[in-house]
């Protein structure tokens, strides 16, 4: 009885602490939840959005942020942006990749190949930090999974539920951060080299506003108009979706495999139950019929 009371008290304390989490981070509001095509069990990446997101990364973000874990060839793989092998080969050739050593023992640069990963914009982290106010910009490869936030009790329970859970907090945060640059409130001091952002913890971020409306020119439709608005809100959604794909390029294949496995297990469970009923049906009757004889023997 005492053990039960201790466990109940511990559970209550844990839930109370979880419910207090949002209050501890109340200074930075929670990012609004967005609608993503790839959310949920049956979610799929929007190929056109991934291509737009890659365009934003290439024209804006790649000047500071590396993407060391993604290879050019990933862009042509199933479930990704959907570029052809020829397009990927041509794209890779526009980059210079450090290779070597050669026969003379020296490193050299050559045009990129589809098997190469995206070369970083700086030779090392120290150079990246020196060019960006003393702090190296984070790598984009898995940033969409690394950046997240706690929703507190009871929402974190629903987020973890199978089939109905939500794991897109990272892209929600990235989208909100890119849209969170604004003038500081009256009385808020912003030190030199930092910028006010509503959704960044502490509100002071070293990265200046990276993108503005109309900065990236999107493909046009037959009427000569952009297929989607050329706004910060749209840019941030597209590049966040691309970052989600970069962090998990085989997500769609994983979901498809998981669905097939679950379906197989359901069918297998039904077959096993049916076989069990068939095998043990007669045995149960025979044992029941022997009970009186066994009783007489003993």
HELIX and SHEET records of a PDB file:
HELIX    1   1 UNK A    2  UNK A   24  1                                  23    
HELIX    2   2 UNK A   47  UNK A   59  1                                  13    
HELIX    3   3 UNK A   61  UNK A   63  5                                   3    
HELIX    4   4 UNK A   72  UNK A   76  5                                   5    
HELIX    5   5 UNK A   85  UNK A   93  1                                   9    
HELIX    6   6 UNK A  125  UNK A  130  1                                   6    
HELIX    7   7 UNK A  143  UNK A  146  1                                   4    
HELIX    8   8 UNK A  155  UNK A  159  1                                   5    
HELIX    9   9 UNK A  169  UNK A  179  1                                  11    
HELIX   10  10 UNK A  232  UNK A  247  1                                  16    
HELIX   11  11 UNK A  251  UNK A  297  1                                  47    
SHEET    1   A 2 UNK A  96  UNK A  99  0                                        
SHEET    2   A 2 UNK A 108  UNK A 111 -1                                        
SHEET    1   B 2 UNK A 195  UNK A 196  0                                        
SHEET    2   B 2 UNK A 204  UNK A 205 -1                                        
END                                                                             
